[in-house]
Amino acid sequence: MLAYPAATRGNRVLLSVRVVGSALALPVRARMSMLPGVMKRKSAKPETASDDATPAPGRTLHIEPPWSMTWMEYVDEMLEFLKSQIGPGHPLHRKKLFVAAVNKDAKAWYVEGEKESFYAIVYFGRRKRYGGKMMPLCEILPDWDAVLRRFAADARQATGGV
């Protein structure tokens, strides 16, 4: 998407926005003040404050093969499918989840709790009896460190490392 000034009116700039790569181009008008420094937002954080929001080195999940990120357009459909496959007795039953990654080779999804620290891998190609009914196998990962170790091990195995 490209935005460029189309016209000025007083202290406002009217922007025209065009979607690149599409035959459809929609003009959109937006008001912007032309006062200097408006484009740069003032930070509410004092300059002397420490940056505590920066994740500690090695604590970030790196999604590497054989795993891939979930397309946001499909998350709702994926959750509906997951709910149709599990029932009472399954560890994921009635939990608010988010599908974060997919492993197509293992027919598995990595899911996290939406409102709680909960991590699991659901294997659709393998079944286990939960509550008297066969459902997709679920591997519960106890904490974030276990998630990081698991994804690192899967990446090493996929690239031929040990």
C-alpha positions as MATLAB code, in Angstrom:
seq = 'MLAYPAATRGNRVLLSVRVVGSALALPVRARMSMLPGVMKRKSAKPETASDDATPAPGRTLHIEPPWSMTWMEYVDEMLEFLKSQIGPGHPLHRKKLFVAAVNKDAKAWYVEGEKESFYAIVYFGRRKRYGGKMMPLCEILPDWDAVLRRFAADARQATGGV';
ca = [
       0.000    0.000    0.000;
       1.339    3.424   -0.874;
       0.263    6.682    0.750;
       1.210   10.018   -0.713;
      -0.044   13.596   -0.309;
      -2.841   14.281   -2.768;
      -3.678   17.843   -1.751;
      -3.391   20.268    1.128;
      -6.195   22.191    2.718;
      -5.255   24.680    5.450;
      -3.194   22.877    8.047;
      -4.384   19.424    6.854;
      -2.965   17.065    4.244;
      -5.379   14.892    2.298;
      -3.782   11.529    1.605;
      -4.514    9.280   -1.311;
      -3.885    5.597   -0.646;
      -3.477    3.073   -3.440;
      -3.192   -0.688   -3.116;
      -0.190   -1.753   -5.183;
      -0.551   -4.894   -7.266;
      -4.303   -4.708   -7.461;
      -6.518   -3.323  -10.176;
      -8.636   -1.784   -7.457;
      -7.331    1.547   -6.158;
      -9.330    3.138   -3.398;
      -8.727    6.785   -2.533;
      -8.791    7.377    1.196;
      -8.631   10.775    2.874;
      -6.875   11.178    6.152;
      -6.273   14.268    8.209;
      -2.777   14.995    9.354;
      -1.500   18.030   11.083;
       1.402   19.667    9.350;
       2.957   20.850   12.610;
       6.605   19.806   12.916;
       7.249   16.700   14.965;
       3.692   15.397   14.867;
       4.681   12.287   12.932;
       6.966   11.303   15.807;
       5.000   10.312   18.892;
       6.221   11.411   22.266;
       7.057    8.458   24.468;
       5.338    8.228   27.832;
       8.399    6.380   29.126;
      11.007    8.638   30.743;
      14.391    8.628   29.045;
      16.029    7.193   32.184;
      13.698    4.182   32.355;
      15.185    0.756   31.725;
      13.939   -1.323   28.829;
      12.448   -4.234   30.814;
      10.253   -5.322   27.879;
      13.248   -6.666   25.966;
      13.199  -10.462   26.096;
      16.164  -12.166   27.667;
      18.578  -13.728   25.151;
      17.618  -17.310   24.371;
      14.037  -16.896   25.651;
      12.486  -16.131   22.257;
      10.778  -18.940   20.357;
      12.285  -19.348   16.905;
       9.917  -21.107   14.502;
      12.192  -23.081   12.184;
      11.612  -26.147    9.974;
       9.910  -28.556   10.402;
       7.558  -26.050   12.107;
       5.987  -23.057   10.385;
       3.977  -20.082   11.594;
       0.202  -20.247   11.479;
      -1.493  -17.968    8.973;
      -3.742  -15.649   10.952;
      -6.478  -15.967    8.316;
      -6.918  -19.634    9.224;
      -6.650  -19.585   13.034;
     -10.422  -19.474   13.648;
     -11.047  -22.362   11.255;
      -8.211  -24.341   12.824;
      -9.633  -23.834   16.311;
     -13.078  -24.943   15.130;
     -11.530  -28.089   13.636;
      -9.590  -28.756   16.840;
     -12.765  -28.381   18.928;
     -14.555  -30.840   16.636;
     -11.816  -33.427   17.198;
     -11.630  -33.284   20.996;
     -14.200  -33.786   23.710;
     -14.622  -34.374   27.437;
     -11.572  -36.002   28.979;
      -9.114  -34.468   26.504;
      -6.533  -32.159   28.154;
      -7.466  -29.312   25.765;
     -11.222  -29.609   26.173;
     -12.849  -26.255   27.099;
      -9.546  -24.356   27.076;
      -9.146  -21.039   25.261;
      -6.322  -21.767   22.830;
      -4.281  -20.162   20.085;
      -2.672  -22.207   17.288;
       0.830  -20.755   17.015;
       2.674  -23.194   14.725;
       2.111  -26.167   12.432;
       4.309  -29.169   11.671;
       2.952  -30.664    8.444;
       5.387  -33.583    8.495;
       4.181  -34.791   11.904;
       0.576  -33.648   11.336;
       0.898  -31.644   14.543;
      -0.091  -28.223   15.846;
       1.585  -26.278   18.618;
      -1.067  -24.552   20.748;
      -0.832  -22.094   23.620;
      -3.345  -21.000   26.200;
      -4.918  -17.713   25.226;
      -5.244  -16.446   28.797;
      -3.046  -18.832   30.760;
       0.463  -20.265   30.545;
      -0.417  -23.501   28.811;
       1.616  -25.174   26.056;
       0.805  -28.329   24.087;
       1.410  -30.158   20.828;
      -1.565  -31.931   19.251;
      -0.780  -34.861   16.922;
      -3.642  -35.463   14.490;
      -1.899  -38.484   12.953;
      -1.741  -40.303   16.309;
      -4.697  -41.171   18.538;
      -5.097  -41.867   22.236;
      -8.095  -42.809   24.348;
      -9.318  -39.889   26.464;
     -12.517  -40.301   28.471;
     -13.349  -43.538   26.653;
     -13.105  -41.997   23.167;
     -10.218  -41.975   20.683;
      -8.955  -38.410   20.103;
      -5.787  -36.754   18.775;
      -2.765  -37.366   20.983;
      -1.831  -34.353   23.107;
       1.646  -33.731   24.500;
       1.585  -31.177   27.329;
       4.766  -29.121   27.650;
       5.220  -28.143   31.307;
       6.732  -24.677   30.862;
       8.216  -22.181   28.403;
      11.698  -23.702   28.728;
      10.306  -27.060   27.589;
       8.765  -25.344   24.548;
      12.102  -23.729   23.641;
      13.979  -27.029   24.065;
      11.418  -28.934   21.987;
      11.476  -26.502   19.055;
      15.297  -26.351   19.123;
      15.515  -30.168   19.125;
      13.023  -30.439   16.244;
      15.017  -27.877   14.230;
      18.293  -29.751   14.851;
      16.698  -33.046   13.841;
      15.212  -31.504   10.669;
      18.600  -30.114    9.594;
      20.414  -33.380   10.291;
      22.037  -32.248   13.555;
      21.953  -34.322   16.698;
];
